[in-house]
Amino acid sequence: MEVPSTGQRKACVALARLDNADRGIDWMAKPKNVRDEEFEAQVLKADKPVMVDFWAEWCGPCKMIAPVVEELAQEYDGRVEFVKIDVDASPQSATRFGIRSIPTLLVFKNGKVEEQVIGAVPKSVLKKKLESVLSR
């Protein structure tokens, strides 16, 4: 069997991405938008750690940290799930966990809050929290 050249492999990957995009399949891992009624199934009963980003459309710092959370979703794909909760659309989840400032990011493992970060922080801070939970 002939091994494809680097150029051929890149072309195959590019075609696969285009093909998946045409079918509505997103190539990169991204945080899922979750509502109150899905919270228990998507977060509390998850078989992996879950980072939950509590945010709102009008929140400037939330918009600043969103690309960082998306990068982490790609980096930790398969090891950590990432979800976003719009506190205006899903106020029960925010109230349940005492969210008073946004962005607030909670890391859940086995249905329990293991780590918390409030505010727009550097990516390294979030990675440290995730690594801490994964090492337990």
C-alpha positions as CSV (number, residue, x, y, z in Angstrom):
1,M,0.0,0.0,0.0
2,E,1.3,3.4,-1.0
3,V,1.5,6.1,1.7
4,P,0.0,9.4,0.5
5,S,2.3,12.4,0.4
6,T,1.9,15.3,2.8
7,G,0.1,17.3,0.1
8,Q,-2.2,14.5,-0.7
9,R,-3.1,14.0,3.0
10,K,-3.8,17.7,3.4
11,A,-6.1,17.6,0.3
12,C,-8.0,14.6,1.7
13,V,-8.5,16.4,5.1
14,A,-9.7,19.6,3.3
15,L,-12.1,17.6,1.2
16,A,-13.4,15.7,4.3
17,R,-14.0,19.1,6.0
18,L,-15.9,20.5,3.1
19,D,-17.9,17.3,2.7
20,N,-18.8,17.3,6.4
21,A,-19.7,21.0,6.3
22,D,-22.1,20.4,3.4
23,R,-23.8,17.8,5.6
24,G,-24.1,20.1,8.5
25,I,-21.4,18.2,10.5
26,D,-19.1,20.5,12.4
27,W,-15.4,19.5,12.1
28,M,-14.2,21.1,15.3
29,A,-15.5,20.4,18.8
30,K,-17.4,23.4,20.2
31,P,-19.4,24.1,23.3
32,K,-23.0,23.0,23.2
33,N,-25.8,25.4,24.1
34,V,-27.8,23.8,26.9
35,R,-31.1,25.0,28.4
36,D,-32.4,24.4,31.9
37,E,-34.4,21.3,30.9
38,E,-31.3,19.7,29.5
39,F,-28.9,20.5,32.3
40,E,-29.2,17.4,34.3
41,A,-28.7,15.0,31.4
42,Q,-25.9,17.0,29.7
43,V,-24.0,18.1,32.8
44,L,-24.9,16.3,36.0
45,K,-25.2,12.8,34.5
46,A,-22.3,13.2,32.0
47,D,-19.7,10.4,32.0
48,K,-16.9,13.0,31.6
49,P,-16.0,16.2,33.3
50,V,-18.0,19.2,32.0
51,M,-17.0,22.8,31.9
52,V,-20.1,25.0,32.0
53,D,-19.9,28.6,30.8
54,F,-22.6,30.7,32.3
55,W,-22.9,33.8,30.0
56,A,-25.3,36.3,28.4
57,E,-25.4,38.0,25.0
58,W,-25.1,41.5,26.5
59,C,-22.0,40.6,28.5
60,G,-18.7,42.0,27.2
61,P,-16.4,39.8,29.3
62,C,-18.4,36.8,28.2
63,K,-17.7,37.6,24.6
64,M,-14.0,38.0,25.4
65,I,-13.7,34.5,27.0
66,A,-15.9,32.7,24.4
67,P,-13.1,32.1,21.9
68,V,-10.9,30.7,24.7
69,V,-13.6,28.3,25.8
70,E,-13.9,27.2,22.1
71,E,-10.2,26.6,21.9
72,L,-10.3,24.5,25.0
73,A,-13.2,22.5,23.7
74,Q,-11.0,21.5,20.7
75,E,-7.9,20.8,22.9
76,Y,-9.8,18.7,25.4
77,D,-12.1,17.0,22.9
78,G,-12.9,13.5,24.1
79,R,-11.8,14.2,27.6
80,V,-14.0,17.1,28.8
81,E,-17.4,18.2,27.6
82,F,-18.1,22.0,27.2
83,V,-21.5,23.6,27.5
84,K,-22.8,27.2,27.5
85,I,-25.8,28.3,29.5
86,D,-27.4,31.6,28.6
87,V,-28.5,32.9,32.0
88,D,-31.3,35.0,30.5
89,A,-32.8,32.0,28.7
90,S,-32.1,29.5,31.4
91,P,-32.2,31.3,34.8
92,Q,-33.0,28.2,36.9
93,S,-29.6,26.6,36.3
94,A,-27.8,29.9,37.2
95,T,-29.9,30.3,40.3
96,R,-29.4,26.7,41.4
97,F,-25.6,27.2,41.4
98,G,-25.6,30.7,42.8
99,I,-24.3,32.5,39.7
100,R,-24.2,36.2,40.5
101,S,-21.5,37.4,38.1
102,I,-20.9,36.4,34.6
103,P,-19.0,34.9,33.0
104,T,-18.8,32.2,35.6
105,L,-17.3,28.8,34.6
106,L,-18.0,25.7,36.7
107,V,-16.3,22.4,36.1
108,F,-18.4,19.4,37.1
109,K,-17.3,15.9,37.6
110,N,-19.7,13.1,38.7
111,G,-22.5,15.6,39.0
112,K,-20.6,17.9,41.5
113,V,-18.9,21.2,41.1
114,E,-15.2,20.7,41.4
115,E,-13.8,24.0,40.2
116,Q,-15.1,27.6,39.7
117,V,-13.8,30.6,37.8
118,I,-15.4,34.0,37.8
119,G,-14.6,36.6,35.2
120,A,-12.7,36.7,32.0
121,V,-9.4,35.0,32.9
122,P,-6.4,33.9,30.8
123,K,-6.5,30.5,29.1
124,S,-3.8,29.2,31.4
125,V,-6.1,29.6,34.4
126,L,-8.8,27.6,32.8
127,K,-6.4,24.9,31.7
128,K,-5.0,24.6,35.2
129,K,-8.6,24.1,36.6
130,L,-9.3,21.4,33.9
131,E,-6.0,19.6,34.5
132,S,-6.7,19.6,38.3
133,V,-10.1,17.9,37.7
134,L,-8.8,15.4,35.2
135,S,-6.0,14.4,37.6
136,R,-8.5,13.5,40.4
